Structures are given as C-alpha cells and as structure tokens.
C-alpha cells in the first residue's frame, strides 16, 4: 500500500501490582524483538487498573504516578506515544459502576493528557453504566430506540476535551514528568508535559474533601505562574512562591490543566514569610507527641495538617515566632500506617515542608457490649426465615457486639 508504518495493537489482559513493573514488562513482551518483531502497540492494561484504583477507588495517587512514569520513562515500552490507553471497555466494568461522575471526569482528563493513543469505549459519551449496552434501535435490549445523542453534558465535555488535545501537540508528543503524588491516600497528583520549550501542568485532587498542596516544585524556574485552560474547581491562576514552588488549597475532586507562564511579580507579603516544622518526630508514632517549629512573627494562626486534609486541622499555639501543638495518637487509624504531616498558615496561604511519619495504633479505647436477642432476624419485611438444613446451628444469629472507639476509630467485635 506504500505505507511503512501501520499501527497494530494487541490485547493481553494483564494487571499490575502497585509499585511493581512486572505487568508492564509482560505486556511489552508482545512487541517482540528487532529480530522477531510483534505488534507495535498494546492495550495498556496495567495503566487501566492503576487509573481505576486511584480515580474510582480512592487509593494513593502515587500508585498512578508510578504507573505513568513506568509507561512514559522506564524504557519498558519501545514507544509510549503509540500505547493504546483506556479507562474501560467491553471486558471490564464501566467506570461509573463503582466510580463517581467527578472521578470519571478526572480519569478522562488524565486519559486525554498523557502519552499514548486514548481509546473511548462507546457509551462513555453518555455516561453509560452498563458494560455492553445497545446504543441503536436494532441492538439487544434497546427496546427499539436509538440511545445515541449529541446533546448530553458528557458528550459536550468529551468534545471539548478531545479538542484540547487536538489543538495542543504537547499532549500527544510531549515528555511526562511527575511533580506531586500522595503515598498515604487520595489527594494530589500532578504531572507536567513538555514539548518544544513549552510546558503544561495537569493537577488533580482525587480526595472527596479539600486538601493542602504544599511545596510542589515546577522545574528549576522561579519566575512563573500557572494559568488554567481546562478543568473544574481550581483557580484560574495559581501563583508560585518566591522559591519557585506551588502552595495551594485544592477543593474536593478538583482538576485542571495549566499553562506555565513566565512572571517576575513577587509583590505579595507571604513571599517573604517563613514557616518550618522541626524534624524531631520518631520513626514510628506509638503515643501522643508534641510538635513544634518556627514561624514569622507576623503569623498568628498555625495549623497542623495530617495527610493533607484541610478540613480536620489541629490548631497550634503560637508565641514569639514559635508554635507548638499536641499530636494525639488517636488521630490515626488502628494498625500501622504511613502518614504525612505539614503545618499551614491559612491567613497567608503558606506551608512548611512535609514530613513522613509511621503510626502504630493498637486496639484500645473505651468499649461497651451490646447484646442482641436470638431468633429476631426476620429482615426488613419480616419474611426472612432461618435455614432448615440440619447443619444449621444458629451460627448466623448475632448474639451481641462489642463496640470499641478510640478517636476516629470504631471497632466492632
């Protein structure tokens, strides 16, 4: 046909464990070798699973940051720009079967702003929740009606998002660099795309609550601001600090695509203020501790922020340029978990560097036993009956429950 570059992509339904590249290597093996070539593109199933875990299930954004970096920069895939990326397809659950609409928009924004060829499964443009729906009147289950429409909100959302990608080659050709991610849970995820001297930044808050973005570094430059060209919930302009970093409050489930624009303006008072957290924490927290640090004398309100959650701060005591706050063990869940702490001055919008901290919380706290009568399990309609098999020994009838509470923890036994 006169063509020497024909795209052929294959499918290998292979997952990937968090923070491991074995799945990517298995998928990439179908590219073959120079001596024995295979297909030149593959469906990126490892990325699919990571996107679902982060945008639909609320797992740490670092899981997706790791996967994006593997796909774009590890060298495992011969050409990341020809990988075929997708959120859902005919063999998987629809995203909206388990994820929210806001998470869906975030996932689609990610899909259309990363290296690779985006694939949209039919019905996505209508926010479909059924795995294999009939779109047109002749299909099974369509009841003789066409369900395709160009008037819906999701159709227009995708039209605009696709046009954004088509109008900016940076999304299909640029390099990718991870700028911010969370190891402790849902929250910030940011990456840049760089192409021919220009750069854009894509920023998400995957949490269902407001979070703190602190000390996000954008390259080596200090003279820049971020201007939003796409997204919901985030400001149209985000300023950098004097050190060339980004501090910001990110509303729940917000997202945006920002251009990076040169700026030499450093007129705000906060640019000259300082706020620090003394690094005196133990490797693992097993009891209440007191934290302290320094702040500019102009700062009168300092908050300790745990795992970036701005709606649940601990108020510090501020005196003569020093602050102190008690960090109770009860603020952390039962078991051993990784956490991130930082301090925040809300009146000026500045933050400290964050510190990682493990917590180990044994089951403890006040407990109380609540008995439950036997033979009272009749269901909401009163029609449930117990099994009649001889092996049934009332093992399904709860006789009572012990409730133990400690801070935000609730244990039922």
N, C-alpha and C positions, 0 to 999 in steps of 0.2 A: 504493500500500500504506500510505500515511500516514507513510512514513519519509522523512526528508530527508537522511540521512547513510548511504549504502550503501557499504561498503568494496569496492573493486575493485582488485586488484593485478595488475600485468603483469610479464612476464618479458623482459628484454633481457640476453642472455649477454655482458656487457661486463666486462672486467677493469679493473685499475687499477695503474699503475706505482707503486712505492714512493715515498712523499713527493710524489705528484702527485695533483691532484684532477680530472684530465680525465675519468677513467672515471665518477666520481660525477656530474659535470655532464652527461655523455651519458645516464646512467640517469635523472637528474632531469628531462631534457628531455621524457620521456614523460608527466610530469604536465601538460604543456601550459601554457597561459596563462589568465589570467582571461577573456580574450575567446574563447579556443578551448581549453577545458579538456580534459585527457586523463584517464587513470586517476588515482585519488587515493593509490595506493600502488604500490610497485615492489619486486620481489625485490632485495635489496641484494647484488648480486654483487661489487662492489668490496670490501665488508667480508668476504664469504665468502673471497675469495682472501687477504686480509690475515690472517685468523684461521688459515687453513691454514698460511701461511708461518711464523707465529710459534709456534703450538701444536703443529704436526706436524713442521715442517721445521727449527725452531730458529733462525730468522732474528731479527734485532734486534727487541726488543719495541717500540721506538719506531715501527716500521712500523705496528703495530696501534694504538698510541697516536695516531698521526697520523690514521689512518682513523676511529677512534672520534670524535675531535674534529671531523673534517670532517662526519661523519654527524650529529652532535648539535648542533654550534655554528656551522657555517660559513654557514648560511642557504641553502646549495645545495638542500637538500631542504625543501619547504614545511612538512612536519610529520614530524620524525624519529620521533615516537612511533607513527606508523602505517606506517613502513617494515617490510617483512617480512624478517627476518633468518634465516639458516640456516647450518649447517655443511656439510652435504652433501645431495644429492638424487639423483633418478634419472638426471640428466645428468652427474653428476660422480663421481669416485672416492669410495668410502667413506673417511671419515677414517681408520679403522683399517687401511686398505690400506697406508698409509705412516706413520701416527702411532701412538703408544703409547697404552695404556689410561690412564695417568696424564695424558697430554696431552689425551686425549679428555674426561676429567672436567673438566680445566681449561677446555677450549673450551666445554663445555656450561654450566659455571658462568658463564662470560663471557656466553654467549648469553642466559641467563635473568636477567642482572643489568644489561643495557644497555637504552637506549631502543629501542623498536620492538616488533614482534609476533614472538615466536620461533616458528619452524616446525621441527618434528621429523619427519624422514623415517622412515617405517615401517621397523622393524628396528633403529633406533637403541637402542630399549629392550632389545634383546637383544645389543647389541654386535656387530651384523652387519658382516661384512667383504665381502660380495658386493654388487655395485652394484644389481642388480634381483632380489632373491630372492623366491621364492614363499613367502608366510607360511602359507597354508592348504592343506589337502589337495587342493583342486581345481586348484591352480596348477601351472604347468610346473616340473618338476624337484623337486617336493615329495615324490615317491615315496609319494603317498597319505597323507601325515602332516601334521597341523597343527603348526606350529612356534611358534605364539604361546603365551607363558607369562607369568604374573604372579609367578613365584617367583624369578626371577633377581636377582642383585645389581644389575645395571644398571637393571632395571625399578624396583626399590625406590629406587635412587639418584635416578632421574628423578622418581619420585613425590614424594620429599622436597624436591627442588629446585624443582619446579613449585609445591608447597605454599608454599615460602618466598616465591616471587614473588607468589602469590595473596594471601598474608597481609600483604604489605607493599606498599602502593601506591607507595612510593618507587621501586621498580624499574620500574614501568610509567609513572610520571608525573614522576619527579624529573629535575632537571638533572644533567648529567655534567661532571666536571672531571678532567683528567689530573693526577695527583700525582707519578708517578715512571715513568720508562721508560729503557731502555738503547739507546744508539745503536751499541754495539760488539758486540752479540751477544745470545744468550738470557740471561735473568736477570729482574730485577724489572720488574713492570708493576703500577701501582696507579692506581685512579681512585675518585672519590667520587660518590655520588648524593645530591642534596639536595632535600628536599621539605617544605614547610610547617614550616620551622625545625628539622627533624631531618636527620641525615646518616648515611650508612654508607660504609665504605671496603672496596673489593674489591682484594685483594692476591694477586699470583701470583709464583712463581719458575718460569720456564719452562725453566731450565737443568737438566741431569741431574746437577748437583753443588751443594753448599752454596755460597751466595753471601752477600755483605755488602750489606745495605740501609743506606745512610748518608744522614743529614740529609734525610729525607723530611718536608717541611713540610705540615702539615694546616691550611689556612686561616690565620687570624691569631691563633687562640686558643693559649694556652699551657697552660690548665688542662683536660686531657683524658687519658683512657686509651682504648685500643681493646679491646673485648670480642668475642671470636669467637662467631658464631651459626651458622656453616656452614663446612665445609672439612676439609682433612686436612693434617697435618704441622706446622702453625703453633701457637704457644702460644695458650692460651685468653685470656690478657690480654697486651697489649703496652703498656708504659709509654712516655710521651713524655719527652724531656729537658727540662731547665729552660728551654731556648729554644723549647719547643713543637715539637720535631722528633721523628722516629722513627729510632732506630738499632736494627737487629736482624739476627740471623743467620737466614737463610731456608733450611730444608732443601731438598734436591733435589725439584723438581716439587711443591712445597707450594702451597697456595692457601687462601684464607679470605675470608669476608665478616664484617666487624666493625662493630659499632655504636660510635659515638663518644660517650663518656660523660664528663661533667664530673668533674674531680678536682683538688683543690688540694694533694695529697700530693707533697711533694718531700723525701723523707727519705733517699734513697739517697746514698751518698758520691759516686758518679760524677757527680751533678748539679753538683758544684762543681769538677770536674776539667776541664782543658783539654788539647787535642791539636791541633797545627797542622802543616801541610805548607807549607814555604816555596815560593812560586811563582817558582822560578828555572829552570824547565825550558825547553829550547829549543822552538821551534815544531815542529821535526821531529827526532826522535832518530835519529842515524846512527852512534853509538858508545856505549860504556859511559859512564854518568854517575853522579855521587854526589848523592844527595838528602839533605836534612836538614830539620829543623824543631824545634819546641819541644814539651815535654810537662810536665805537672805533676810535681814531684819524687816524688810517690807512685807514679808509673807506672814500672815496671821492664821491661816487655815491650812492645815496639812492633813491629808487622808492617806491611810494605808489601804492599798488596793490589792486584793487577793485574786489571783488568776484572771486579772483584767476586768473583773466585774465591778462596774462603777456604781451600780445600784445598791451595793452592800459594802460600803467602806467602813473602816474603823477610824474614828476621829482621834487625832493625836493632840497632845498638849504641847503648845509652843511657847518658849520663853527664851528671850535674848539670843535669837539666832540658832536655837537648838530645839528639837522636837523629840518627844518620847511617846510610845504607845504600847499597850499591852496586847500581845497576840495570843489569844486563848487557843488551846488545843482543840476545843470544841467547835472551832470554825472549820475543821477538816473532817472528811468522812472516815468511817471505820475502815481499818486496813491500812496498807502502806501506799501512798500516792505521791506523785511528783506535782509540785506547785510552783507558782511564780508570784513573787511579791514585788511591789514598787510603791513609792509614795508620790502623791499628786497634790498640787496646789491649785484647786479649782478656780480661785479668783483670777489667776494669771494663765492657767492652762498649761503649766509646765510640769514635767515629771522627772523622776530620778531614773538611773539605770535600774533594770530589774535584776532580781536575784532568784535563782532556782533553789528550791527547798523541798526536801522529802519530809513527809509527816507519817507517823506510825501511831494509829489510834486503836487501842484495844477496846473491845466491847465494854462499856461502862455506862454509868449514869443511873438515874432513878428508874426502877422497874415496878410494874404492877401486873397482877394476874387477873384476867377477866374470864370467868367460867362461861361455858356455852352449853345449854341443855342438850341432851340426847334426843334423837328422833324428832328434831324440829326442822329438818332440811326438806322443805316442801316446794322451794322455788318461788319465783315472783308471782306465779299464777296459782300456787297451791296444788299443783297437779304432779309434782315430781314424786317418784316412788323409788324406794331403795331396791337394789338388785336382788333378785330371787335365787341366784345361784348359791349352792351350798358353801362355796368357798368364801362368800362374803361374810366378814366378821365385824361389820360396822367400822372398818378401817377408814372409811371416807367421812365419818362423822367427827367434826372437830369438837373436842371436849373443853377446850379453853385455849387462851393465847396469853403469853407473857409479852408485855409491851415495854421496851426499854428505850429511853430517849436521852440523848446527850448532844446539846447544841442543836444543830440541824439534822442530826442522825435519828432515825427511827428504826428499831429492830423488832421484828415480830418472831416469836418462837412458840 
